[in-house]
Amino acid sequence: MAEYKSANNASIVLATIGKLIPDIEVLYKDIHAHPELSMQEMRTAGIAADRLKKAGYEVTTGMGETGMVGLPARALLDGRRGDCPVQHSIAPGARLS
């Protein structure tokens, strides 16, 4: 099983959060300057999808009209190599895609 160093991850986040705040503030103000009705948030969904794509996520849009799913580029972890703390039962020859 892989060990996770959450304290290390937290320190990385805390060290960089100050750099992110100005961008997040601009995003916050932009979204609130352009309100959209419930289930009609096309502009906001587009902004979120673009940001996820720029961050390296694989994005699927159009889920229930305005919904989306963003998965990290390496979303599927192979339990056979110890990448994931959850042990999976994978049939020999099965495709992991």
N, C-alpha and C positions, 0 to 999 in steps of 0.2 A: 504494500500500500504506500501511496505517496504521502509524504508529510507536508503539511502546509504551515508556513510561517506567517500567521496572521499579524503578529506584532510587526514584522518587517514590512508587510503589505500596508498596514496602517500608517507606518512612519513615511512610506513613499507617498501615500495619498496626502497626509498632513503637510509634507514638505512642498507639495506642488499645488495644493488647493488655492493658495493666494494668487497664483498665476492664472487660474481658471476663473476666478470671481468676476473680473471685468467682462469677459466674454459671456458668462452666464447672465450677468446683469443686462447686457445689451439684448440677449435672446429673450429674457423675461419681459423687458419693456416692449420689444417688438411684438411678441405674441399677444401681450395685453393691449397693445395699441390697435390690434386687428382682431377683435373678438369674432368668434364664429359660433353658430348655433350647434347644439348637441347633435352628433351624428352627421354634421356637415363641416367638420374641421379639416377640409382639404388642404388649406394653406399650411396649417400647423403640422399636419401629418407629413406634408412634403418637406418641411423644414427638418422634422425629426428624422425622416428617412435619409435626407442628404447628409445630415451630421453623422448618422450611423455609418453610412457608406464611406465618408471621409475618414472615419475612425477605423476602417478596415472590417466592418461587419458585412455579412451577406444579408441583404434586406429583401424581404418579400412584402410587397404592398398589395392593397386592394382586399385585405381580409375584412369582410363585413363592411365594405365601402371605404371607411377611413382608417381601418386598423392596419397594423404591420407587424412583422416579426423580424427582429435583428439578431442574427447569430454570429458569434465570433468566428473568424475564418477557420479556426480549429475547434469547432463546437463538439464534434464527436471525439471523445477520448477512447483510446483502445485499452480496455481493462486487461487485456492479455500482456501488455507491457508495463502495467503498474501505473499508468497515467491517471487513473481514476480510482478514488477510494471505494467505489461500488464495484463489486465483482459481477461481471456479466457472463452469461452462458451464451457463447457465440458458436454456431454450427461451423464446422470446418468448411472452408470454401465460400462462406457467406460474404456478400458484398457489404462493406461499411461505407455506404454513400447515402 
